[in-house]
Amino acid sequence: MEEQPGLSSQYRKSSPWPMFVALGLVLSEFGVFMGGPFVPVAVGGVLILEASVAGILRESGYTRSLWPSALGLGALVGAAGGLLLVLTTYHTRALSLVGAGAIALVAGVVLFLVESKRL
């Protein structure tokens, strides 16, 4: 009988990404709830959430690089923010999503340029 059942070197170590997903959600909602000068906190929270999802996709092997995920998530989040801006009255949330989507798109382009050695 083993002294430490269930522990083996064949199992992967735990991932840090769930903590960052939770932090991104909390910061984004805090920034939206407080509004005003805290809107940049909401944008930062959405960016942390996007980066975490891109990191999860990279770590799990669904993508080989971060830039396709950054571009896709930036477009998706930006489009969702644009729809919220047009269709609802949640303007603070919509603007934080549009801002974070735009920053993620720029980051995706920069990551592509760096990876392809064009920058």
N, C-alpha and C positions, 0 to 999 in steps of 0.2 A: 504494500500500500504506500502511495506517495505521501510525502509530508505536505506538499503544496499542490493539491489537486487542481487541475484546470490551468495551471501556469506552465507554459512551454515556450521554447524559443521559436516554435513554428508559427505561433500567432503573431500577427502584426501588433505593433505598439499603438496606443490610442492616438487619435488625431486631434490637433488643437482647433480645428475649424469650427466645431459646434459652439465653442465658447465665443468665437468671433462673430458667428451668426447671431447669437443671442445679444452680444454687445451692440451689433449694428442695428438690430430691431429696437433695442431699448433707446439708443441714442437718437434714432430717427423719430421715434414716437415722442420722446422728450422734446426734441426740437420743434416738432409740429405742435405739440400741446402748449408749449410756452410761447411760441411764435416770436415775432419781433426780432430782437438781436440773437435769438437762439436758432434761427432758420439755418445758419451755417452748420450748426450741430446736427440738424436733420440731414443736410446734404452729406456731411461726413459719415453719419450713420448708414445712409444708403450706400455710400461708397465702400464702407467696411463690409456691408452685406454682399455687395457685388463682388468684391475681391475675395471674400470667403467662398462664394459659390464657384468662382473661377478656380480658386485653389483646390476645392474639393474635386472639381472635374479633372484638374491636372493630376492630383494625387491618386485618384482612382483609375486613371489611365484612359479616360474618355476622350482626352485631347492631349496632343504632344506639346503644345505651347499655350501660353496664357493669352496671346493676342486674339485668337478667334473667339474665345469666351468673353474677353473684355469687350470686343466689338458687338457681339451678339447680345450680351447683357445690357450694354449701354444703349443699344437700339431699342431693346425691349422695354427697359425702364423709362427711357425718354418718351417712347410712344405711349406708354401707360400714363405718364405724367401729362402728356399733351391731351390725351383723351379726358383725363380728369379735369384739366383746365377748361376744356370746351364744354363738357357735359355736366359738370357738377359745380358746387360752390366751395369745394375744398381747395382753395387757391394756394394756401401755404403748403399743403402736402403736394399738390401738383407742381408747384415751382421747385420744391426740393427734389422731386423725382426728375423733372426736366434738367435741372442743374447737374444732378449726379449722373444722369445718362449722358449728358454732353461731356462731362469730365471723363467718364469711362470710355467714350468714343475716342477722345483725344489720347487717352492713355493706351488704348488698343493700337492706334496708329503709331504712337511712339514705340511701343513694344515691338511692333512689326518692323519698323525701321531699324531699331537696335539689333533685333535678331537677324535681319537680313544684311547687317553691316552696311547700311546705307546712311546711317547717322553717326 
